[in-house]
Amino acid sequence: VQAVVIDDGTLRWAERPDPAPGDTELLVDVRAAGLNGADLLQRRGHYPAPPGVPADIPGMELAGTVAATGRQVTRFAVGDRVMGLVGGGAQATRAVVDETHALAVPDGVGWPDAGGFPEVFATAFDALFTQAELAMGDRVLVTGAAGGVGTAAVQLAAIAGAHVVASVRQPSVRPKVAELGANEVVDPADVGAHGPYDVVLELVGAASLPIALGALAAGGRVAVIGVGSGAKVELNLLQLMGARARISGSTLRARDRHGKGSVVGAVDAHVRPLLAAGRLTVPVDGTFPMADATAAYDRFAGGGKLGKIVLIAPD
Ligand SMILES: NC(=O)c1ccc[n+]([C@@H]2O[C@H](COP(=O)([O-])OP(=O)(O)OC[C@H]3O[C@@H](n4cnc5c(N)ncnc54)[C@H](OP(=O)(O)O)[C@@H]3O)[C@@H](O)[C@H]2O)c1
């Protein structure tokens, strides 16, 4: 295979041995692989891949065609179009994915969209509905709402009948976030005036959370998923008690095979049909040839994007 390889903080396009599928795995000819914040952290040596995946090939999501299957695979066959979650190694022309972490790509969904779908929709669905128990009619705040997870979360919450307040710092992308279903798109500094919030999906971290905590509804649920602006905040426990609120945090990557499989199963049941029906979109801000990963990572780090950056494998 050819792969994006992390070499002492730089990215190279290099040859690597072909991965072999384990008993429950699919070998996938990768067509597209979405970029995530974790890839940028891993490049800088801060977020090592979990055991069992290539340590120096980044990439946590992919879409492509099944090239071979492990002996116990039952759900997919050679030639199927799949998209899925991996612990690492997605940014290569071939990669392996467990069949329980893979989803069929709906007809009509193109490779860039499929390659940018799994990580952010799985993260947003799990945080909003499984952890924060978002319900119809709830008022939900999504911070960092123009990013990959944010644009997924805004759409999912709106479809579920919540009132969605999206905080977006870049004015130029606010109208597009409104088009995705947000009822109000606000500057991060104004979040306090648009509550109270039954649910807060915190994707920004320290620069954002203290304002949201001051605007919780009674029984509010806060799901912390991203801390790009810092991980340490001062917490007013009285505020939390007064709102009878709870805060939870979570990561997807570190979960075991079964844990990830149940998230993907829930996405298959509840979210994939909406993608197939055209009721959800995967906003792709830009695509880059996989061999040009450095430019893609630079674009991701530059900010101001709407949705995903996706790497496209060579033909
Ligand atoms: N826990 C998990 O399982 C999990 C899974 C996926 C992602 N994550 C994390 O969740 C976060 C969001 O992921 P993503 O893929 O959506 O990333 P993303 O596409 O980079 O989106 C991040 C968004 O947050 C905004 N933002 C960043 N710093 C900000 C600040 N100080 N004030 C206001 N807005 C700010 C960005 O705005 P600009 O464009 O203006 O910079 C961008 O719209 C990342 O930290 C990521 O690592 C966690």
The ligand as a Gaussian input file, in Angstrom:
#p B3LYP/6-31G(d) Opt

LIG

0 1
 N      -14.306000      12.796000      22.022000
 C      -14.375000      12.272000      20.813000
 O      -14.660000      11.098000      20.627000
 C      -14.123000      13.151000      19.641000
 C      -14.417000      12.717000      18.347000
 C      -14.246000      13.600000      17.303000
 C      -13.747000      14.861000      17.573000
 N      -13.430000      15.232000      18.828000
 C      -12.926000      16.572000      19.152000
 O      -14.030000      17.438000      19.078000
 C      -13.607000      18.708000      18.588000
 C      -14.390000      19.062000      17.342000
 O      -14.042000      18.141000      16.316000
 P      -14.274000      18.539000      14.798000
 O      -13.892000      17.385000      13.982000
 O      -15.637000      19.114000      14.667000
 O      -13.178000      19.687000      14.632000
 P      -13.220000      20.939000      13.670000
 O      -13.861000      20.537000      12.383000
 O      -11.870000      21.511000      13.684000
 O      -14.220000      21.965000      14.368000
 C      -13.883000      22.698000      15.505000
 C      -14.751000      23.932000      15.527000
 O      -14.547000      24.612000      16.768000
 C      -14.266000      25.966000      16.511000
 N      -13.347000      26.536000      17.514000
 C      -12.093000      26.112000      17.785000
 N      -11.562000      26.869000      18.771000
 C      -12.502000      27.769000      19.109000
 C      -12.539000      28.813000      20.063000
 N      -11.502000      29.071000      20.867000
 N      -13.664000      29.537000      20.155000
 C      -14.720000      29.282000      19.347000
 N      -14.737000      28.294000      18.416000
 C      -13.628000      27.549000      18.308000
 C      -13.623000      25.989000      15.150000
 O      -13.793000      27.277000      14.593000
 P      -12.679000      27.868000      13.605000
 O      -12.868000      27.153000      12.301000
 O      -13.012000      29.312000      13.553000
 O      -11.338000      27.568000      14.211000
 C      -14.398000      24.882000      14.418000
 O      -15.571000      25.372000      13.814000
 C      -12.100000      18.589000      18.350000
 O      -11.432000      19.071000      19.497000
 C      -11.897000      17.113000      18.207000
 O      -10.592000      16.722000      18.537000
 C      -13.612000      14.406000      19.861000

